[in-house]
């Protein structure tokens, strides 16, 4: 009999309940103070926690522990050590100290560092993050940690994220204190990331070199049916898929990951899961775990889980919607308009801060979602455009227009929905519609940053967003700090009004897919950074560099390193894709096509000898057509190989990345064009890998 969900949820997590049970009261209170107020953790508390954590882990069957961290690969990393400690009697005891909990020493030489660490400078440190709970997986105690170099620079994604959370909390509290919210001492950013993914048969996956090496198909003609019937979206779950989703829920619930929603997405074989929001730090850890568990559980059901942003051409790719909000330690959601948003001073101030942040740092937000994979989605009619804009909806737009024009905006009337069927219950219509073409949309009490790619760590986008909003709030504080209590209302009204007037260009409630919007955005002076190489310079742009350093999120050295890592990651990704495509053409596609041409030729000669001229003539035309495709595919593959060699001879910098984007990807597209045109003419059984038809419609 399965455990009930309340029993199952968090059963593999070192939860607050377990800490309260196993720790002395004074130690528990000290730990809670560290977690809740971001205060320093003393070693005696760490020792007590280590003993309790080890006892619990051993009771759960764990034999090892690991400092689990997030290097700049975009994935997670871990090194496992056992709890055993030899005794002087030739036996072992199970031991784990506070020092071992607080600090670990992995080899830092082989992780991306962007020049921060040379290969011979190997030492790095992992440092326990007490705000993210430890958990058990595969008989090992996993301890979430930050990762830094011997000289103290952040080598991971968690450290800058925690710094950005500190920055926005610090600046938000200062503003709230001015607005009379003196009881607020902390502000937390919260995130609920929706995760899209594909499930395909594992055996099909194993036969595709492109999926194995790059995560996406580099060849493949469209199937006779795609997503044009809209029959997969929210459709019935197939039995195998439902079984997978059920086990995935169970595994994630054990780890305390509050997944709630699951459904079919638009494309065939595409699905989505979504958790309830959590504090950003924990949400990032949970999403990294979710992606790992998704792939692991998929194999147990003979599936391969694809997290690439565009696994298949011609159908929708996968994104990850980052639902972001701000909550105080007193439980108030600062982005909740309440019943009368026009009278909610705190909401309007924080709304204005977000508007200013998105406008001033749209280039950074665009950069935060830029990747080789996501370049295939952004701007297509399946994901928001590359132009960063905000959707506020009719009611909020009416409120800010009223403020801008010093007019009164009456309370919005909630309209009852009339469906026309008497048997159906009445319900109230939402105050705003949803805009699926908007990169950054207000959705009631949060903003949904919709541009993220499905495989990305959500740490980067939230670092950028947190820091940008922290900067807006810092500027707001400077403007209001010397205002008297009597003049505060008038000063706040002026601040919000001036902010709206200055930054309203970033607000757009229309269809982001139209050519008219591209033209309008250009007139407004908005960024249109169409590719990852276009967006890369934003990271080290002077205004952005100053902001990060001001708020202590990145140092100069850390920014430069991440710039280099992004360039390197992009060029290596395209390089691997190009070599994989070349390999598939030369070793799989071209030999299969030539084999079919040879078979056709033999068949045509036989028919000609027998005097069957009509059939032989038809086959001759097909042979000539296929031979033309063969020659074009081979010649374009030769050009691709030459341009890859040319790219590799270039200096590893932005120019090389642009060459890969402008030249190498264009070469790959030409190779694919001819191969995909030939594919429908090749009978089943010749190609050594499954086609789109076989992959997408036989699960």
LOVO-899041 format. One line per field, with one value per residue (C-alpha): residue number from 1; y, z, x; residue in three letters. Coordinates in steps of 0.1 Angstrom, whole numbers, plus 5000, padded with zeros to 4 digits. Example, Ala and Ser with C-alpha at 12.3 -4.5 7.8 and 13.67 -1.06 7.14 Angstrom:
REM LOVO-899041
num <- 1;2
Y <- 4955;4989
Z <- 5078;5071
X <- 5123;5137
residuo <- ala;ser
***
This chain:
REM LOVO-899041
num <- 1;2;3;4;5;6;7;8;9;10;11;12;13;14;15;16;17;18;19;20;21;22;23;24;25;26;27;28;29;30;31;32;33;34;35;36;37;38;39;40;41;42;43;44;45;46;47;48;49;50;51;52;53;54;55;56;57;58;59;60;61;62;63;64;65;66;67;68;69;70;71;72;73;74;75;76;77;78;79;80;81;82;83;84;85;86;87;88;89;90;91;92;93;94;95;96;97;98;99;100;101;102;103;104;105;106;107;108;109;110;111;112;113;114;115;116;117;118;119;120;121;122;123;124;125;126;127;128;129;130;131;132;133;134;135;136;137;138;139;140;141;142;143;144;145;146;147;148;149;150;151;152;153;154;155;156;157;158;159;160;161;162;163;164;165;166;167;168;169;170;171;172;173;174;175;176;177;178;179;180;181;182;183;184;185;186;187;188;189;190;191;192;193;194;195;196;197;198;199;200;201;202;203;204;205;206;207;208;209;210;211;212;213;214;215;216;217;218;219;220;221;222;223;224;225;226;227;228;229;230;231;232;233;234;235;236;237;238;239;240;241;242;243;244;245;246;247;248;249;250;251;252;253;254;255;256;257;258;259;260;261;262;263;264;265;266;267;268;269;270;271;272;273;274;275;276;277;278;279;280;281;282;283;284;285;286;287;288;289;290;291;292;293;294;295;296;297;298;299;300;301;302;303;304;305;306;307;308;309;310;311;312;313;314;315;316;317;318;319;320;321;322;323;324;325;326;327;328;329;330;331;332;333;334;335;336;337;338;339;340;341;342;343;344;345;346;347;348;349;350;351;352;353;354;355;356;357;358;359;360;361;362;363;364;365;366;367;368;369;370;371;372;373;374;375;376;377;378;379;380;381;382;383;384;385;386;387;388;389;390;391;392;393;394;395;396;397;398;399;400;401;402;403;404;405;406;407;408;409;410;411;412;413;414;415;416;417;418;419;420;421;422;423;424;425;426;427;428;429;430;431;432;433;434;435;436;437;438;439;440;441;442;443;444;445;446;447;448;449;450;451;452;453;454;455;456;457;458;459;460;461;462;463;464;465;466;467;468;469;470;471;472;473;474;475;476;477;478;479;480;481;482;483;484;485;486;487;488;489;490;491;492;493;494;495;496;497;498;499;500;501;502;503;504;505;506;507;508;509;510;511;512;513;514;515;516;517;518;519;520;521;522;523;524;525;526;527;528;529;530;531;532;533;534;535;536;537;538;539;540;541;542;543;544;545;546;547;548;549;550;551;552;553;554;555;556;557;558;559;560;561;562;563;564;565;566;567;568;569;570;571;572;573;574;575;576;577;578;579;580;581;582;583;584;585;586;587;588;589;590;591;592;593;594;595;596;597;598;599;600;601;602;603;604;605;606;607;608;609;610;611;612;613;614;615;616;617;618;619;620;621;622;623;624;625;626;627;628;629;630;631;632;633;634;635;636;637;638;639;640;641;642;643;644;645;646;647;648;649;650;651;652;653;654;655;656;657;658;659;660;661;662;663;664;665;666;667;668;669;670;671;672;673;674;675;676;677;678;679;680;681;682;683;684;685;686;687;688;689;690;691;692;693;694;695;696;697;698;699
Y <- 5000;5034;5060;5089;5121;5139;5109;5107;5145;5154;5119;5120;5156;5169;5190;5216;5190;5166;5193;5203;5167;5159;5192;5207;5236;5263;5248;5246;5283;5293;5274;5289;5324;5318;5305;5331;5362;5354;5356;5338;5302;5294;5262;5247;5250;5234;5205;5199;5200;5176;5150;5152;5152;5121;5102;5109;5100;5067;5058;5064;5040;5065;5054;5085;5123;5148;5185;5191;5222;5240;5249;5270;5240;5245;5211;5199;5183;5160;5141;5113;5105;5078;5084;5057;5066;5040;5034;5023;4988;4981;4989;5018;5042;5064;5100;5134;5167;5203;5212;5184;5198;5235;5231;5206;5207;5194;5198;5230;5227;5210;5232;5262;5293;5317;5322;5327;5294;5279;5241;5238;5259;5231;5239;5250;5251;5241;5258;5246;5266;5262;5279;5249;5216;5185;5154;5117;5103;5069;5061;5094;5125;5155;5188;5219;5241;5271;5267;5292;5293;5293;5331;5335;5341;5325;5295;5286;5298;5296;5322;5351;5340;5343;5376;5389;5377;5396;5427;5429;5421;5449;5475;5464;5466;5502;5513;5495;5512;5546;5535;5527;5489;5490;5454;5441;5429;5406;5403;5370;5365;5335;5314;5287;5273;5255;5229;5217;5185;5157;5120;5097;5059;5051;5028;5055;5079;5054;5052;5090;5103;5138;5134;5116;5142;5174;5169;5178;5163;5178;5159;5150;5158;5167;5138;5139;5152;5176;5198;5215;5197;5211;5177;5170;5201;5191;5159;5125;5112;5080;5050;5049;5087;5087;5059;5079;5111;5092;5078;5112;5129;5103;5107;5145;5146;5124;5151;5178;5193;5205;5196;5202;5204;5180;5179;5174;5204;5216;5194;5156;5139;5172;5176;5200;5199;5228;5232;5255;5285;5285;5309;5314;5296;5265;5267;5267;5237;5219;5226;5212;5181;5179;5179;5151;5130;5135;5118;5091;5081;5082;5054;5032;5035;5030;5067;5093;5127;5155;5189;5207;5238;5226;5188;5187;5212;5223;5218;5237;5236;5237;5266;5271;5299;5316;5328;5355;5375;5393;5383;5399;5380;5391;5371;5400;5395;5429;5422;5415;5445;5438;5448;5484;5485;5522;5528;5503;5525;5496;5477;5506;5514;5479;5476;5508;5494;5463;5484;5505;5474;5456;5487;5497;5462;5445;5436;5417;5399;5389;5377;5356;5334;5333;5300;5281;5260;5288;5308;5283;5293;5330;5350;5320;5316;5293;5314;5351;5373;5383;5418;5422;5439;5437;5428;5444;5438;5462;5470;5477;5496;5517;5524;5535;5557;5573;5580;5594;5618;5626;5611;5590;5554;5539;5505;5479;5461;5423;5409;5377;5352;5342;5310;5308;5274;5276;5244;5258;5277;5314;5327;5360;5369;5377;5413;5407;5382;5361;5372;5342;5362;5385;5378;5393;5392;5402;5373;5385;5386;5377;5382;5354;5356;5333;5335;5309;5278;5244;5232;5263;5267;5293;5308;5331;5348;5353;5368;5394;5401;5403;5427;5449;5454;5459;5488;5504;5502;5516;5546;5550;5550;5577;5598;5593;5590;5627;5633;5642;5620;5647;5649;5612;5605;5633;5623;5586;5597;5618;5590;5565;5589;5599;5563;5554;5583;5575;5537;5531;5523;5487;5481;5463;5444;5434;5405;5401;5379;5406;5425;5456;5451;5447;5480;5497;5483;5498;5532;5529;5522;5487;5461;5434;5411;5382;5357;5347;5364;5396;5394;5384;5419;5429;5410;5433;5465;5494;5502;5465;5460;5490;5477;5442;5455;5482;5455;5430;5403;5399;5412;5425;5393;5371;5391;5387;5350;5344;5364;5341;5310;5320;5325;5292;5273;5287;5280;5245;5237;5247;5229;5196;5200;5206;5176;5154;5165;5159;5124;5115;5126;5108;5076;5072;5094;5095;5057;5049;5073;5058;5023;5032;5048;5017;4995;5017;5017;4979;4977;5002;4983;4950;4966;4981;4947;4933;4961;4977;5012;5033;5021;5023;5059;5068;5052;5070;5104;5095;5083;5117;5136;5116;5118;5156;5156;5134;5157;5188;5173;5161;5194;5214;5190;5196;5234;5229;5210;5237;5264;5245;5243;5280;5287;5266;5285;5317;5333;5321;5354;5371;5371;5334;5330;5353;5332;5301;5317;5335;5310;5275;5274;5286;5258;5233;5246;5241;5205;5198;5214;5189;5159;5166;5171;5137;5118;5115;5098;5071;5039;5026;5004;5023;5050;5036;5060;5066;5094;5120;5099;5070;5090;5113;5091;5057;5063
Z <- 5000;4990;5016;5018;5002;5036;5048;5015;5011;5023;5038;5024;5035;5067;5075;5101;5120;5121;5132;5160;5171;5170;5180;5215;5218;5220;5189;5170;5178;5167;5134;5127;5134;5107;5082;5089;5094;5073;5103;5108;5119;5148;5148;5179;5162;5131;5152;5167;5133;5119;5146;5141;5104;5104;5128;5107;5074;5089;5101;5065;5052;5040;5041;5024;5023;4995;4992;4963;4943;4910;4890;4859;4837;4843;4859;4895;4908;4938;4954;4978;5012;5036;5072;5084;5106;5116;5154;5171;5176;5138;5136;5122;5136;5118;5122;5108;5122;5120;5100;5075;5072;5068;5044;5017;4994;4959;4930;4913;4884;4858;4863;4841;4857;4829;4838;4876;4883;4863;4859;4884;4909;4919;4953;4957;4986;4991;5019;5034;5025;5056;5039;5016;5033;5030;5015;5009;4974;4965;5000;5002;5023;4999;5015;4993;4991;4975;4956;4956;4946;4969;4966;4973;4939;4932;4909;4910;4904;4940;4955;4933;4936;4974;4971;4948;4973;5000;4978;4970;5006;5018;4994;4997;5035;5034;5011;5032;5064;5047;5038;5074;5072;5102;5112;5080;5085;5055;5019;5000;4963;4955;4923;4908;4876;4851;4833;4797;4783;4757;4762;4734;4733;4747;4718;4693;4713;4713;4675;4671;4674;4673;4703;4722;4715;4712;4727;4694;4660;4634;4605;4601;4577;4591;4598;4578;4610;4634;4660;4635;4648;4684;4697;4720;4742;4775;4758;4775;4790;4773;4797;4796;4801;4830;4847;4843;4856;4886;4896;4889;4913;4940;4936;4937;4967;4986;4981;4993;4958;4957;4921;4916;4879;4850;4814;4778;4760;4724;4705;4702;4729;4748;4784;4814;4852;4875;4913;4939;4944;4970;4980;4950;4965;4972;4939;4920;4939;4934;4897;4892;4911;4891;4858;4870;4884;4853;4832;4857;4861;4823;4818;4842;4818;4787;4778;4771;4786;4763;4779;4749;4739;4703;4700;4667;4639;4628;4661;4694;4715;4753;4777;4815;4829;4859;4881;4903;4933;4965;5000;5034;5066;5078;5050;5027;4989;4977;4942;4953;4941;4966;4959;4949;4933;4927;4965;4974;4978;4985;4955;4932;4944;4939;4905;4895;4906;4885;4855;4858;4863;4832;4811;4823;4823;4795;4778;4810;4811;4775;4781;4811;4788;4759;4748;4716;4723;4732;4700;4681;4701;4709;4683;4668;4672;4702;4726;4735;4711;4718;4725;4763;4771;4799;4799;4826;4814;4811;4848;4858;4826;4834;4869;4857;4829;4855;4877;4847;4839;4875;4870;4893;4883;4898;4913;4885;4882;4883;4856;4859;4831;4812;4793;4778;4794;4824;4840;4843;4875;4873;4881;4881;4852;4859;4858;4830;4802;4797;4770;4760;4736;4764;4778;4811;4821;4852;4862;4893;4921;4904;4872;4848;4830;4800;4780;4798;4779;4793;4801;4817;4854;4867;4889;4861;4852;4889;4897;4869;4879;4916;4911;4886;4910;4939;4919;4912;4949;4958;4936;4951;4986;4977;4964;4994;5023;5032;5027;5058;5070;5061;5026;5019;5001;4977;4971;4965;4940;4922;4922;4908;4882;4870;4868;4847;4823;4819;4815;4800;4767;4780;4786;4757;4760;4723;4701;4704;4673;4647;4625;4636;4671;4660;4642;4672;4696;4674;4675;4713;4715;4730;4726;4699;4706;4682;4691;4720;4705;4701;4738;4753;4756;4780;4808;4808;4796;4818;4833;4842;4855;4879;4891;4899;4918;4936;4951;4957;4934;4912;4913;4882;4880;4883;4856;4832;4839;4832;4800;4788;4800;4780;4748;4753;4760;4730;4705;4719;4716;4679;4673;4687;4667;4635;4639;4648;4617;4596;4611;4605;4569;4561;4580;4580;4557;4526;4526;4531;4503;4480;4488;4478;4446;4438;4444;4422;4395;4394;4394;4365;4345;4350;4338;4308;4298;4301;4279;4307;4295;4314;4349;4341;4329;4362;4382;4361;4370;4407;4405;4390;4416;4445;4430;4429;4466;4474;4456;4472;4507;4503;4489;4517;4542;4528;4531;4567;4576;4561;4580;4613;4608;4600;4632;4653;4640;4653;4687;4713;4717;4706;4669;4669;4685;4658;4631;4645;4645;4611;4591;4607;4617;4582;4567;4590;4578;4541;4548;4565;4539;4512;4534;4547;4511;4502;4533;4523;4490;4508;4517;4553;4562;4545;4571;4602;4626;4633;4615;4631;4622;4641;4671;4677;4670;4683;4721
X <- 5000;5014;5020;4996;5009;5014;5034;5054;5061;5095;5102;5137;5144;5160;5130;5123;5103;5132;5156;5132;5130;5168;5184;5187;5163;5190;5207;5175;5167;5202;5199;5164;5179;5205;5179;5153;5175;5206;5229;5262;5263;5285;5307;5290;5256;5271;5285;5251;5234;5260;5254;5216;5219;5242;5220;5189;5208;5221;5186;5174;5200;5226;5263;5278;5274;5282;5285;5260;5269;5261;5292;5290;5283;5246;5244;5250;5282;5289;5318;5308;5325;5315;5306;5330;5359;5385;5389;5421;5407;5406;5368;5349;5324;5300;5311;5304;5316;5305;5336;5328;5292;5303;5332;5343;5373;5366;5390;5382;5406;5383;5352;5346;5362;5366;5402;5397;5416;5444;5445;5474;5455;5432;5418;5382;5357;5321;5303;5270;5239;5217;5187;5183;5174;5196;5181;5187;5192;5206;5219;5237;5231;5231;5241;5233;5264;5280;5313;5342;5378;5408;5409;5372;5356;5323;5326;5290;5254;5242;5266;5256;5220;5222;5239;5212;5185;5204;5205;5168;5159;5181;5168;5132;5133;5147;5119;5092;5105;5100;5064;5056;5061;5084;5077;5093;5129;5133;5119;5121;5119;5098;5097;5076;5092;5070;5090;5083;5098;5095;5092;5102;5109;5143;5151;5144;5167;5196;5195;5198;5234;5221;5199;5226;5254;5234;5199;5182;5176;5199;5182;5145;5117;5083;5059;5026;5009;5024;5006;4983;4952;4958;4947;4976;4973;4957;4947;4942;4974;4986;4989;5027;5030;5005;5025;5057;5041;5027;5062;5078;5054;5061;5099;5097;5074;5098;5124;5100;5095;5059;5050;5013;5003;5009;4995;5001;5017;5011;5036;5032;5051;5055;5044;5047;5049;5047;5054;5040;5063;5091;5118;5141;5171;5152;5132;5165;5178;5145;5144;5179;5168;5136;5154;5177;5149;5128;5155;5161;5125;5120;5146;5127;5097;5118;5115;5141;5133;5144;5150;5165;5147;5141;5144;5124;5121;5087;5069;5070;5101;5102;5105;5104;5082;5097;5068;5085;5072;5082;5071;5079;5087;5053;5036;5026;5030;5042;5029;4994;4973;4945;4910;4919;4954;4951;4949;4976;5007;5031;5020;5023;5058;5070;5052;5070;5103;5098;5088;5119;5141;5128;5132;5167;5181;5161;5195;5205;5171;5175;5211;5199;5178;5202;5216;5223;5192;5169;5179;5157;5126;5127;5109;5092;5054;5058;5077;5080;5100;5136;5123;5118;5085;5059;5023;5002;4966;4937;4931;4967;4973;4943;4956;4991;4975;4953;4984;5003;4975;4965;4931;4909;4907;4875;4874;4874;4841;4844;4822;4802;4809;4778;4783;4748;4742;4718;4731;4767;4776;4783;4818;4837;4858;4895;4905;4930;4935;4967;4992;5012;5034;5047;5082;5073;5036;5018;4995;4976;5001;5034;5053;5058;5091;5083;5115;5135;5146;5137;5172;5185;5193;5168;5196;5209;5176;5167;5201;5196;5160;5167;5196;5178;5149;5172;5188;5154;5145;5179;5172;5137;5151;5176;5147;5125;5148;5149;5111;5092;5064;5038;5051;5056;5023;5029;5065;5055;5028;5053;5079;5055;5042;5077;5087;5057;5063;5100;5096;5062;5078;5085;5048;5030;4997;4994;5005;5043;5045;5036;5060;5042;5054;5090;5087;5070;5096;5124;5106;5104;5141;5138;5165;5160;5189;5181;5208;5230;5262;5241;5232;5266;5281;5253;5270;5300;5284;5294;5260;5254;5289;5284;5251;5264;5294;5274;5251;5279;5264;5294;5330;5347;5366;5335;5317;5347;5349;5312;5314;5342;5324;5292;5312;5331;5298;5281;5309;5315;5278;5276;5310;5296;5264;5283;5306;5276;5258;5288;5292;5256;5257;5289;5283;5245;5225;5247;5254;5217;5208;5234;5223;5188;5201;5221;5190;5169;5195;5197;5159;5157;5183;5164;5132;5150;5164;5128;5115;5094;5103;5077;5086;5123;5118;5101;5128;5154;5138;5138;5175;5184;5165;5180;5215;5211;5202;5231;5256;5242;5242;5278;5290;5273;5288;5323;5317;5305;5336;5358;5340;5342;5380;5381;5361;5384;5414;5400;5406;5381;5361;5329;5340;5343;5309;5294;5312;5296;5262;5264;5283;5284;5248;5239;5260;5242;5208;5219;5230;5198;5176;5188;5188;5153;5140;5154;5142;5105;5116;5136;5116;5115;5143;5171;5178;5196;5178;5141;5122;5100;5070;5084;5096;5066;5036;5045;5048
residuo <- unk;unk;unk;unk;unk;unk;unk;unk;unk;unk;unk;unk;unk;unk;unk;unk;unk;unk;unk;unk;unk;unk;unk;unk;unk;unk;unk;unk;unk;unk;unk;unk;unk;unk;unk;unk;unk;unk;unk;unk;unk;unk;unk;unk;unk;unk;unk;unk;unk;unk;unk;unk;unk;unk;unk;unk;unk;unk;unk;unk;unk;unk;unk;unk;unk;unk;unk;unk;unk;unk;unk;unk;unk;unk;unk;unk;unk;unk;unk;unk;unk;unk;unk;unk;unk;unk;unk;unk;unk;unk;unk;unk;unk;unk;unk;unk;unk;unk;unk;unk;unk;unk;unk;unk;unk;unk;unk;unk;unk;unk;unk;unk;unk;unk;unk;unk;unk;unk;unk;unk;unk;unk;unk;unk;unk;unk;unk;unk;unk;unk;unk;unk;unk;unk;unk;unk;unk;unk;unk;unk;unk;unk;unk;unk;unk;unk;unk;unk;unk;unk;unk;unk;unk;unk;unk;unk;unk;unk;unk;unk;unk;unk;unk;unk;unk;unk;unk;unk;unk;unk;unk;unk;unk;unk;unk;unk;unk;unk;unk;unk;unk;unk;unk;unk;unk;unk;unk;unk;unk;unk;unk;unk;unk;unk;unk;unk;unk;unk;unk;unk;unk;unk;unk;unk;unk;unk;unk;unk;unk;unk;unk;unk;unk;unk;unk;unk;unk;unk;unk;unk;unk;unk;unk;unk;unk;unk;unk;unk;unk;unk;unk;unk;unk;unk;unk;unk;unk;unk;unk;unk;unk;unk;unk;unk;unk;unk;unk;unk;unk;unk;unk;unk;unk;unk;unk;unk;unk;unk;unk;unk;unk;unk;unk;unk;unk;unk;unk;unk;unk;unk;unk;unk;unk;unk;unk;unk;unk;unk;unk;unk;unk;unk;unk;unk;unk;unk;unk;unk;unk;unk;unk;unk;unk;unk;unk;unk;unk;unk;unk;unk;unk;unk;unk;unk;unk;unk;unk;unk;unk;unk;unk;unk;unk;unk;unk;unk;unk;unk;unk;unk;unk;unk;unk;unk;unk;unk;unk;unk;unk;unk;unk;unk;unk;unk;unk;unk;unk;unk;unk;unk;unk;unk;unk;unk;unk;unk;unk;unk;unk;unk;unk;unk;unk;unk;unk;unk;unk;unk;unk;unk;unk;unk;unk;unk;unk;unk;unk;unk;unk;unk;unk;unk;unk;unk;unk;unk;unk;unk;unk;unk;unk;unk;unk;unk;unk;unk;unk;unk;unk;unk;unk;unk;unk;unk;unk;unk;unk;unk;unk;unk;unk;unk;unk;unk;unk;unk;unk;unk;unk;unk;unk;unk;unk;unk;unk;unk;unk;unk;unk;unk;unk;unk;unk;unk;unk;unk;unk;unk;unk;unk;unk;unk;unk;unk;unk;unk;unk;unk;unk;unk;unk;unk;unk;unk;unk;unk;unk;unk;unk;unk;unk;unk;unk;unk;unk;unk;unk;unk;unk;unk;unk;unk;unk;unk;unk;unk;unk;unk;unk;unk;unk;unk;unk;unk;unk;unk;unk;unk;unk;unk;unk;unk;unk;unk;unk;unk;unk;unk;unk;unk;unk;unk;unk;unk;unk;unk;unk;unk;unk;unk;unk;unk;unk;unk;unk;unk;unk;unk;unk;unk;unk;unk;unk;unk;unk;unk;unk;unk;unk;unk;unk;unk;unk;unk;unk;unk;unk;unk;unk;unk;unk;unk;unk;unk;unk;unk;unk;unk;unk;unk;unk;unk;unk;unk;unk;unk;unk;unk;unk;unk;unk;unk;unk;unk;unk;unk;unk;unk;unk;unk;unk;unk;unk;unk;unk;unk;unk;unk;unk;unk;unk;unk;unk;unk;unk;unk;unk;unk;unk;unk;unk;unk;unk;unk;unk;unk;unk;unk;unk;unk;unk;unk;unk;unk;unk;unk;unk;unk;unk;unk;unk;unk;unk;unk;unk;unk;unk;unk;unk;unk;unk;unk;unk;unk;unk;unk;unk;unk;unk;unk;unk;unk;unk;unk;unk;unk;unk;unk;unk;unk;unk;unk;unk;unk;unk;unk;unk;unk;unk;unk;unk;unk;unk;unk;unk;unk;unk;unk;unk;unk;unk;unk;unk;unk;unk;unk;unk;unk;unk;unk;unk;unk;unk;unk;unk;unk;unk;unk;unk;unk;unk;unk;unk;unk;unk;unk;unk;unk;unk;unk;unk;unk;unk;unk;unk;unk;unk;unk;unk;unk;unk;unk;unk;unk;unk;unk;unk;unk;unk
***
